[in-house]
Amino acid sequence: MTYVSEVLADSPAGYWRMNDASGNIQDSSGNAQHSTSAYGGLTYSQSSPITSDSSARSILINTGGFVVPKSATVDVGDNFTIEAWFKRVNSAQNDWFVDRGGDGVDGGYRLFLRNDNPDPLILSQATVQSTFVSTPTYGDTNWHYVGTGKNGATIRMVVDGVDISGTTINTTYDNFTDDLFIGDLYQQNGTTNMYLAEVAIYPTLLSVVRMQAHYAAATTVAGPGDNPPFRHSGRGAGW
């Protein structure tokens, strides 16, 4: 299976590959969750960690991002997964992946890298509570995969194919009826400066095995008649 087919096999609510050449990012999930606004510093058609797909690209976000209009499709409540590939430019600021919490409003989901030196990955319920704070930290400028989410009291995070540890605090996530922001926190209030690719939101908590399958597919090419597929000879993710 390709990277895209692995993602689609888990029925994402929204899937933004970030391989657009300009303008708004398009949703590849089939649910038409396309962005309608792009803002700030955006550099398109950058290199991608998905070496198994020659068409894959990323977008460099520098204090900018995209707005996906409010939709029940991405109202995933307390049972969800957020997934992305990222490469930081530096670790001098917080880097935001997605925000469905609004500006200082409680309720929805957020995923970001906090500038703490060392820098943990954090899944939070908007301004209410940090639900998961990773023990490993990511102050480097390599490509990384992250998949994280919760289903009630079950909370997990997988980074680069590894089920990682961290501090967990369970709170019940709500459906906050605001737009979804991909990139900066609540439209230009953040400081994001990183490459972002293959952002997906699922209406279920994916298993560790499924997240690992997504990660592996980034560098695995299925050749004709190959079963199992052979490993691509190019660079692996995380360089």
C-alpha positions as CSV (number, residue, x, y, z in Angstrom):
1,M,0.0,0.0,0.0
2,T,1.1,3.6,-0.6
3,Y,1.3,6.2,2.1
4,V,-2.0,7.8,0.9
5,S,-3.8,4.5,0.7
6,E,-2.7,3.7,4.3
7,V,-4.1,7.0,5.5
8,L,-7.4,6.6,3.6
9,A,-7.8,3.0,4.8
10,D,-8.5,4.6,8.3
11,S,-11.2,7.0,7.0
12,P,-9.9,10.4,8.0
13,A,-12.3,13.2,8.6
14,G,-9.8,15.5,6.8
15,Y,-6.5,14.9,5.1
16,W,-4.4,17.8,3.9
17,R,-1.3,16.5,2.0
18,M,0.2,20.0,1.8
19,N,1.4,19.2,-1.7
20,D,-0.5,22.2,-3.2
21,A,1.5,24.5,-5.4
22,S,-0.2,27.7,-4.2
23,G,-3.3,29.1,-2.5
24,N,-5.6,27.0,-0.3
25,I,-4.8,23.4,0.7
26,Q,-7.1,20.8,-0.5
27,D,-8.6,17.9,1.5
28,S,-7.8,14.4,0.1
29,S,-10.2,12.5,2.4
30,G,-13.2,12.9,0.1
31,N,-15.0,15.0,2.7
32,A,-14.4,18.3,1.0
33,Q,-12.7,19.9,4.1
34,H,-10.7,22.3,1.9
35,S,-9.2,25.5,3.3
36,T,-10.8,28.7,2.2
37,S,-8.2,31.1,3.5
38,A,-4.4,31.2,3.5
39,Y,-2.5,33.8,5.5
40,G,1.0,34.8,6.6
41,G,4.3,33.5,5.3
42,L,3.9,30.3,3.2
43,T,6.4,28.7,0.9
44,Y,4.9,25.9,-1.2
45,S,6.3,22.9,-3.0
46,Q,9.0,22.1,-0.5
47,S,10.7,18.7,-0.1
48,S,8.7,15.9,1.6
49,P,9.5,13.1,4.1
50,I,7.3,10.8,2.0
51,T,10.2,9.4,-0.2
52,S,8.0,6.6,-1.4
53,D,5.8,9.1,-3.4
54,S,7.6,11.3,-5.9
55,S,4.5,13.7,-6.0
56,A,4.6,14.4,-2.2
57,R,5.6,17.9,-1.1
58,S,5.4,20.0,2.1
59,I,4.7,23.7,2.9
60,L,7.0,25.9,4.9
61,I,4.8,27.9,7.3
62,N,6.4,31.0,8.8
63,T,3.8,32.8,11.1
64,G,1.0,31.8,8.8
65,G,-1.4,29.0,8.1
66,F,-4.7,27.9,6.6
67,V,-8.4,28.2,7.7
68,V,-10.8,25.2,7.2
69,P,-14.3,26.5,7.8
70,K,-16.3,25.2,10.8
71,S,-17.8,21.8,10.0
72,A,-19.4,18.9,11.8
73,T,-17.1,16.6,9.9
74,V,-14.1,17.7,12.0
75,D,-16.2,17.8,15.2
76,V,-14.5,14.7,16.6
77,G,-15.3,15.2,20.3
78,D,-13.4,13.0,22.7
79,N,-12.5,10.3,20.3
80,F,-9.9,11.3,17.7
81,T,-6.4,11.1,16.2
82,I,-4.3,14.0,14.9
83,E,-1.4,13.1,12.5
84,A,1.3,15.1,10.8
85,W,4.9,15.2,9.6
86,F,7.0,18.2,10.6
87,K,10.4,19.6,10.3
88,R,11.3,22.6,12.4
89,V,13.4,25.5,11.1
90,N,14.6,26.3,14.7
91,S,13.4,25.8,18.2
92,A,13.1,29.5,19.2
93,Q,9.3,29.5,19.2
94,N,6.2,27.4,19.7
95,D,5.2,25.5,16.5
96,W,1.5,24.8,16.0
97,F,0.1,22.0,13.9
98,V,-3.7,22.3,14.3
99,D,-6.0,24.4,16.5
100,R,-9.8,23.9,16.9
101,G,-10.0,25.7,20.3
102,G,-10.4,29.3,19.3
103,D,-8.6,32.3,20.8
104,G,-8.7,31.7,24.6
105,V,-11.8,29.6,24.3
106,D,-12.1,26.3,26.1
107,G,-13.1,23.1,24.4
108,G,-11.4,21.8,21.2
109,Y,-8.2,20.1,20.3
110,R,-4.7,21.5,19.8
111,L,-1.4,19.9,18.9
112,F,1.8,21.9,19.1
113,L,5.5,21.9,20.0
114,R,6.3,24.1,23.0
115,N,9.5,26.1,23.1
116,D,10.8,24.8,26.5
117,N,14.4,23.9,25.7
118,P,13.9,20.9,25.7
119,D,10.9,21.0,23.5
120,P,8.0,18.6,24.1
121,L,5.1,17.7,21.8
122,I,1.8,18.6,23.5
123,L,-1.8,17.5,22.8
124,S,-4.1,19.9,24.7
125,Q,-7.7,20.7,25.1
126,A,-7.5,24.3,24.0
127,T,-6.8,26.4,27.1
128,V,-8.2,23.9,29.5
129,Q,-5.5,21.3,30.0
130,S,-2.4,19.7,28.4
131,T,-3.6,16.2,28.0
132,F,-0.3,14.7,26.8
133,V,3.2,16.1,27.2
134,S,5.9,14.0,25.6
135,T,8.9,12.9,27.6
136,P,11.1,12.8,24.4
137,T,11.7,16.3,23.1
138,Y,12.2,17.7,19.6
139,G,14.5,20.7,19.3
140,D,16.2,19.4,16.2
141,T,15.5,20.2,12.5
142,N,14.9,16.7,11.2
143,W,11.7,15.3,9.8
144,H,9.4,13.6,12.3
145,Y,6.1,11.8,12.2
146,V,3.6,12.3,15.0
147,G,0.3,10.6,15.6
148,T,-1.6,11.4,18.8
149,G,-5.2,11.4,20.2
150,K,-7.5,10.0,22.8
151,N,-10.7,8.0,23.3
152,G,-11.9,8.9,26.8
153,A,-9.2,7.9,29.3
154,T,-7.1,6.1,26.6
155,I,-4.5,8.6,25.4
156,R,-1.5,7.8,23.1
157,M,1.2,9.4,21.1
158,V,3.4,7.7,18.5
159,V,6.5,9.6,17.1
160,D,8.6,8.2,14.3
161,G,7.0,4.8,14.7
162,V,7.6,4.6,18.5
163,D,4.9,4.5,21.1
164,I,6.4,7.1,23.4
165,S,5.9,8.0,27.1
166,G,4.7,11.2,28.6
167,T,2.6,12.9,31.2
168,T,-1.1,12.3,30.7
169,I,-4.1,14.1,32.2
170,N,-7.6,13.1,31.0
171,T,-10.1,15.8,30.3
172,T,-13.3,15.5,28.1
173,Y,-12.9,17.3,24.8
174,D,-15.8,19.2,23.4
175,N,-16.9,20.2,19.9
176,F,-16.0,23.9,19.8
177,T,-17.8,25.5,16.8
178,D,-15.0,27.5,15.3
179,D,-12.9,27.1,12.2
180,L,-10.0,24.7,12.1
181,F,-6.6,26.3,11.8
182,I,-3.7,24.4,10.3
183,G,-0.5,26.2,11.1
184,D,-0.5,29.2,13.4
185,L,-2.6,29.3,16.6
186,Y,-6.0,31.0,15.8
187,Q,-4.8,32.9,12.8
188,Q,-1.6,34.9,13.2
189,N,-1.5,34.7,17.0
190,G,1.2,32.0,16.9
191,T,4.8,31.9,16.0
192,T,5.0,28.7,13.9
193,N,8.1,28.3,11.7
194,M,8.3,24.8,10.3
195,Y,7.7,22.5,7.3
196,L,4.4,20.7,7.5
197,A,3.1,17.7,5.5
198,E,0.4,15.0,5.5
199,V,-1.8,16.5,8.1
200,A,-4.8,14.3,9.0
201,I,-7.6,14.2,11.6
202,Y,-9.5,11.0,12.3
203,P,-12.8,10.6,14.1
204,T,-11.4,7.6,16.1
205,L,-8.3,6.9,18.1
206,L,-6.0,4.9,15.8
207,S,-4.1,2.0,17.2
208,V,-0.3,2.1,17.7
209,V,-0.1,-0.6,14.9
210,R,-2.0,1.6,12.4
211,M,0.1,4.7,13.2
212,Q,3.2,2.6,12.7
213,A,1.9,1.3,9.4
214,H,1.5,4.9,8.2
215,Y,5.0,5.8,9.3
216,A,6.5,2.7,7.6
217,A,4.7,3.5,4.3
218,A,6.5,6.8,4.0
219,T,9.7,5.1,2.8
220,T,8.2,1.7,1.6
221,V,7.5,1.3,-2.1
222,A,5.2,-1.5,-3.2
223,G,6.8,-2.9,-6.4
224,P,5.0,-5.0,-9.0
225,G,4.4,-8.4,-7.7
226,D,6.2,-7.6,-4.4
227,N,4.7,-9.2,-1.4
228,P,5.8,-7.9,1.1
229,P,6.9,-4.6,-0.5
230,F,10.6,-3.8,-0.8
231,R,12.3,-1.0,1.0
232,H,13.0,2.1,-1.0
233,S,16.8,2.7,-1.3
234,G,16.5,6.5,-0.9
235,R,16.6,8.6,2.3
236,G,14.4,7.5,5.1
237,A,12.2,9.8,7.2
238,G,13.8,11.5,10.1
239,W,17.0,12.7,8.2
